[in-house]
Amino acid sequence: MISVSNRLQETKEYYFSKKLREVAQLKKEGKPIINLGIGSPDLSPPEEVISELVQATKADGAYQYQAYKGIDELREAMCHFYKTHYGIEVHPDKQVLPLMGSKEGIALISMAFLNEGDEVLVPNPGYPTYQAATKLLNAKLISYDLTANKSWHPDIEALQELDLSQVKLMWINYPNMPTGSPADKDKLLELIQFAKKNDILLVNDNPYSMVLTEEKFSIFQLEGADEVCLELNSLSKSFNLAGFRVGFLVGNSDFITAVLKVKSNMDSGMFFPIQKAAAKALRLDSAWFDTQNKIYKQRRAIIWELCEALQLKVDKNTNGLFVWAKITTKHTAEELADELLYKHNIFITPGTVFGTNGANYVRFSLCVSVEHLNQCKERLLKLKAV
């Protein structure tokens, strides 16, 4: 009998992989499911980006293997993006690395820096892939708490009380997902000093900085970050290009070189037309984001109404592509999510997907049209009337 590796014993299938199959089956059975569970942008990408993609399919060499570091034009556009929106100078040959999505980056960083038995600080609640990558490499996961009374930022004093001798890596995510908490620069400055003191690589996962944010945040705006930090970024949410699978990594040249050593053994470069289209997207001006955020604000306002109908409490001083809502009834997160799915054909995400500290919360995605959101509201108002 052929057995799977031991590392798979503690690794579960990604929640949305399994749950979306169930949702698809319910739709096949005729259920009018409205999906508010996943952050897959439903809006169209910029027209000029699609035109660039089509044009690039006709270029000489478009279908050949590409450089592991991506084409010069793409890296330069990534640096332009950081300069324009964050005020950060990035060297295109040394400090940036294109990725096939941020998920690839999480895996590559983990492989580049972790040995078996090393410890990793992972947020609770947080993106489940941080946990999965840690477990797949037989590293030890150390969960750290994020709570509302700390504005969903790490408690530095609590971290300092831990045995940190084996900790190699720490994942953070600001603007935060799933909570929407904006970055607190003072608290993150403390965290950078904590990472320096304890020789910990601090990685900020930053795909939401352009969505419903007044101030565009990068960890590299903070003093000392270049010594101990890496930052992931993505085109998926900012430019409605989730299916492109384009992300990138920014950091000092030593860290980037280490990740490139792994990446060069894992793939053979990104499809040339996608690189050209991504470069075009990254050079768009702020008017693109203003238009997107106007739509998201309208959608968010309706979701806030849905939350009110469900007796959910929301913090309106938040950023990003989701609404994180606290349950005030006797429902558990799973009970509320299941009730909405099976009785009212509305799919939302229970907060427990992101960790035990999400037990009293649910998450709504803004990637749903106003028409569908109003349909959800009508369903819930009928429920309230009954």
C-alpha angles and dihedrals in degrees: 000000000000111000129199122243120282090243090069092060091079097032117093128195111270109272096236092047090061100034096049089056088057092047090049090051091050089052090051087054089057100261111148094227118182110202114221091151108085133054098228106137112239095191121097122259119246111292093230090056092055090047090053090050093052094045092049092056087072096051121114111265093011092136098046127098112282133217115281090233093050128243119311091244092059096048091047090051090051089053090048089053091053093047094046100045106024103025091236125139112220125183109233096213100041113023108041133061125185115227137193090246131318091275089065088050093054090053095044094048090049092050092046097052110022129084122192108282096021113133127239128198108224125183122244107233097030147124107303093224091072088063094043095051091049094051094044089059094048091244120143118257116221110190117211123195127250112187137175093243089060091046088250092293126127118272100236094194091054091048092051090057091061125092097257098175094108098035111117105162139029127194121212130168123201128199075041129238126230096013101044091225112162120232116274103210096198092053092045091050087057089049092053090053089048090052092049093049092051100036093244124154106230115206121192114200103208115177097128103055094107097046116093093331126138094197120038109227133205125170087230091070086075126084115258096014094117090064099056109010142089124184130206121206133179144199093211099091102021096053104021090249102127093136092054090069095215123153135141143211126225127193145102118321096253093056093044091050091053092053092045090057089061096039094052088060095046106051143010102233137286123290107272098230090052090052091051092048092047091052089053092051094050091058096055115119127241093272089080092057092044090057093047093048093050088059093045092050090055091049093045091054090057092048089052086056090051089052091051090052089052093047091245122151119225135188106226094195093083141112138212140048100309144060114226110203132189119225114233097177129075092268121115115225091256093047093052093045092049093046091053092046101045100032103031105022094239118131118207131160122254112228092234088077085076098044144294092291087066092062094110096041142076129198129224124196123223090212093101129096122252088244092058093042090054088051088054090050091052091051092051094045089054088051090051092049091053 
